[in-house]
């Protein structure tokens, strides 16, 4: 990396956070988040770590660090057209990617039955599609400069 060049890392945390005004709870999504966090912890992985990367980025010598925290809606429930579009994209990504993000954690680390996990993920996807379930996912963007 050239001296003065900028580094950027983006990471979403696989935690579904309900909006304070959500008309409907999301028990399947919440339970899935909790179970994946627990499973990842068995091998020393904290999937909620992206917000805390600042120290690691600075420890390796980067300077001028800035962190941007975005709360991405999951689904098309948001009233603001910009965030509604982001929510639509995020929902599509999660509907298509949730199995790849969770199956190994639940099957290999917790010992869950693969078919039972797939059935569970269908219930999670149903919640993701429900316009009365208002969820966010936290996205963290870290930007820092190489001083050398």
N, C-alpha and C positions, 0 to 999 in steps of 0.2 A: 504494500500500500504506500503510495507516495506521501511525502510529508505535506501536511496541510489538507490531505484528502478527508472527506467526510464518510462516516460509517452510519448505516441505518439498519436497525433490526425491528421487525414487527412481529408481535406474537399475541394471539388471542388466548385467553384462559378459558378452558372448557368447563365453565361454571355458568349455569343458567340462573340469572337473578331476576326475580319478578319486579315489575314496575309497581310502585306503591299503590297505584289506582287500578290494578288489573281486576277486571270483572270476575275472573275465574282462576282458581289455583292451578298449579302444575305439578301434582305429586309425582308423576312418572319422570319428568325431566329433573326434578329436584333429587329424587332417589338415585337416578342414574349418575348425576354429578357426584353425589356423596359416595356412591360405590366405586366410581372410577378414581376419585381422590384417594379413597382407602386402598384400593388395589395398587395404584402407583406408589403409594407410600411404603408398601411392602418391599419395594426394591430401591427405596431411597429417592424416588422422583416426586417432586412437588409440582403438580401441573398448575399451581396457582402462583408461580414464581416470577412471571414476566414483569410484574410491577416492581420487583426488587432487584432488577439487573443493574441499577446504577452503580453500586459498589463494585461489582465484577468488572464493569466496563471501565471504571476509573482505575481499578487495581492493575489492569493490563496496560495502562498508560494513556488512554484516551482523555482528551480535555474537552471543555465546552459542552459538556453533556446536557442534553435536554430530553425530558420525557413528556410525551403527549399521551393523555389517557382519553380514550373515546369509549362511549357506551353505545354499542351497536344494537339496535333493535333486532329482534328475531321475529320475522313476520311482517305483515303489512298493516299493522294496527296503528302505527304512529300517525299523528295528524299532519305533521310537517312533511311536505312532498319530498324534500331531500332525504329525510330519515326514513320515510316510507319506502323509497327506492333502495336505500341501503339495507333496510329490513328485508325486502324482497330478495335481494342478492344473498344476504346472509342466510335466509331461510332456505333458499335453493342449495347453497353450499352445504348446509347442515343436513338437509334431507338426504342429499346424495352421499355425504361423507361421514355421517354419524357411525355407521358400522365400522368403517376403517379406523375411526378415532377411538373406539371403545371395545371392540371385540377381543383383541389380544389381552387387554387389561383384565377383562371379566372372565375370559376362558382360561388363559394361561396362569394368571396370578390369583384369581379367586376360585378357579375350578368350576365355574358355571358351565352348564350344558350349552353348546353353541346354538342349538335350535331354540332353546328357551331364551337365550339372549336375543336372537333374531325376532322372536315373537314380542319380547319386551320392547325392542327398538321400534316395532310397528306401533305400539301404544305411545311411545315417545314421539314418533313422527306425527301421529294423530294430534297430539297436544301442540306440536309445532305448527300444524296447519290451522288450528283453532284460532279464529280471529278474536276470541274473547280471552285468550291467554297472552298477556303482554309481558314479554321477556326481553332482557338485555344480555349481551355478552360483552365482557370488558376486553378492549384491545389496547395494547400498549405499544407505542412507537418510541424507540430510543435512537437519538441522533447524537453523534459525538465526532470529534475531530482527532485525527492522528497528528501528534505534535512532531514526530521524527521524520 
